[in-house]
Amino acid sequence: MKDTNQPFVNMTLRPLALCALAALFCSCAATSVKKTWKSPDCQQPVGKIAVLAVDERSLLRQGFENRFVRYLAEAGAPSVVTFDVLPLPQIKEDKRAAADRLRATGAEALLILRLVDVGSSYNVSRLGGDLSAPGIAGVDTTFDDFGGGLMGMSSTYGDLTQTVGLQTSLYDLKTEKRLWFGITQTVLKDNTDRVAQMDPLVEKIVAAMRKDGVIR
């Protein structure tokens, strides 16, 4: 990971990919924290945190930000949502003005959640025998290998697996330097409650922040 002190005002706030988070909320997920980093300048827990989930869909943004505020409060860290203060287009238009507005709310730090990576595969299997083959970006390979489908007449079924990488970064609103970041990876399978996956994801991120000492 490079440029760990990158000012958040210079970041490109990309929307979280529709396919990635749509998958996150319709699949069975197992989330793990793959990596964290803490700035040497962060010697004590930060103060009030403004939370920003970079997603143009308002319900998803609100869902993530509300959960962060709840879990941060449980950890003893005061925080506030930003969806009712700053829309994403306004942040993109003038990031420095957005930072000033967040500081005016009493926030001392900004927590940004965004997508960094997504991958997918689709395996097709035949009942009574293993003819599974990995797909590319979720494409059903039975169409790519049409001839192979003629080898058996038994039923087939598919299994979609997606891996979503999210980055959570904490910035000092005064110096605009990054104080901490964490990378999470969520491996997705089918048939699990969509909304239920938001809580364990946010809970693990907040636990990592607390372990690294950036919140109380």
N, C-alpha and C positions, 0 to 999 in steps of 0.2 A: 504494500500500500504506500503510495507516494504522496507527498505534499500534505502531510498530516496537519499542518497549521494553516491550511487554505482558508482565507476569510470567507464566511458564508455569503457575504454580499457579492462575491465574484462567482458563486456557484450558479450553474444552470439548473433551475428547479424543474426537472422533468416529471411529468405525470407518471405515477406508477402504472405500468402497463396493464391495460384492461384484461388481457388474457391471463396475466399472472395472478392478479388479485381475485379475479372471478374464479379461478381455479382454487385459490386459497380458501374460498368460502363455499365450495361445493365438494370438498374432498376430505378424506381422512388424512390428518397431518401429524407429522412428528417434527417438532422444532428443536433445533440445537443452536447454541451460541458457538460460532466457529472461531471468532477472534475478537479481542478487545484491545484498545490502545488508550493510554492516558497521558496527557501532556505533563511534562515535569513542572509546568507552571501552575498546575492544579494541585495545590497543597492542602486544600480543605473543601468540604462540601459547598456546592454553589447555593445561591439563594433561590428566590422565586424563579420558576421556569415557565416560559411560554412554549407550548407544544404545537408543532406544525406537521401534519401528515400531508405529503405532497400527492394529492389525488384530486382530479378535477370533478369527480363525482362527489357531491356534497354529503351524501349519506355515509359513504365509506370514510371520508375525511372526518366527519363528526364522530363516527363510531370509534375510530382509532384514537382521536384526541381525547374523547370522553373517558376511554379506558385508561389512557396514560395518566390523566389527572386523578382518576380513582386509585390506581395502584401506586402512584407517587405519593398521594396523601396517606395511604396505608403505611408507606415507608417513612413518613415524617417529612416529606419534601413538598412544600407548597408549589402549586403550579396552576396554570390557566390555559384554556383552549384559545385558539386564534381564529377558528372558522367564523366566529361572530364579530371579529375585529378587522381581519384583513383577507379579502378574497385573493386567490392565487394570481390572477391577472394584475392586480395592483402591486403585489410583491414583485412580480417579474418586471413591471414597468419602472419601479424605483426601489431597489432593495435597501438602499441607505435610508430613505424616508420610512420604509417599513420598519427598519430596526429602531429608528427614533420613536415611532409610534408604539412599538412594543415596550421600549424602555419607559415610556410615559405611563404604562399600566403598572409599573413597579417591578417588571420582570428584569432579572439580572442575567439570565441565560436563555438560550433558545435551543430546543430539542427538535431536530428534523428527522423524520422517517421517510425514506425513499427507496425505490427499487434499484438494485445494482445488477441483478442477473436472473435469468429464468431459462430453464431447459425442460424438454419434455420428450417422452418416448411412449410408444403405443405397442403393446405386445398382443398378438393374436394367437390363440391356442385352439386346437381341435379336440373335442371330447373323445377319449379313447386313444389318443396319441398326441405327442408333442410336436406341433408344427409351428411353434411360436417364433416370431422374428421381430426384432426391434424396428420401430417406425422412425420417421424423421419428422420432428416438430409436430407430433400428434397425428400424422397421416396414417390411415389404416393401410398396412402393407398388403392386405389381401387383394387390393386393387392393383398394386405395383407388381405383385407376383401372381397374376391371374392364373397362369398355367399351373402353379403349385396348388391352387385351390381345387383343381380338378382331380387331385390325387386321392381325395377322400370325400365321402358324402355325409359324414357326421357333422353335428352342429359345431359352430365356432363361437368363441366369446373373446372380448377384448379387455385389456387392463391398461388404463392410462396412468402413467407416473409422471409427475412434474416436480421439479426442484426450483424453489423460489428463494433468491437471496435478497435480503433487505439490509440496508445500512441505517443505523441510528446514530446521528452525530449531535454532540452538545457543544454549543458555541457560547463564548462570553460576549454579551451584547455591548459591553463597553469597549473591549479591545478588538472584537470581531474575530478572535482567534478560536480555533477548534481546541476544546479541552479534552474531549473523549469521543471515541466512536466504538461501535460494536457491529459485527456482521453476524446475522442469523441466517440459517438455512432451514427451510421447511420442505420436507419430502412429502408429496401428496399422493394419496390413493383415493379411490372412489368411495362414495356412500357414507359420508360423515356430515353431521350438522355444520353448515357453513359458518353461521355467526359464532358458534361455540369455539371455533378455532382462534378467534381474535383474542380472547382472554389469556390462554396459555402463552401465546406469542408475546403479548405486551408484558405479562408477568415475568417471563424469563429475561426480557430486556431490562426491566426495572431491577430485577435481582442482580443482574450483571453490573449495573450502574452502582448499586449499593455495595457490592463486593469490592469494586474498584475504588470506593471511597469518594465518588463524585456527588453522591447524595448521602443523607444521614442513614 
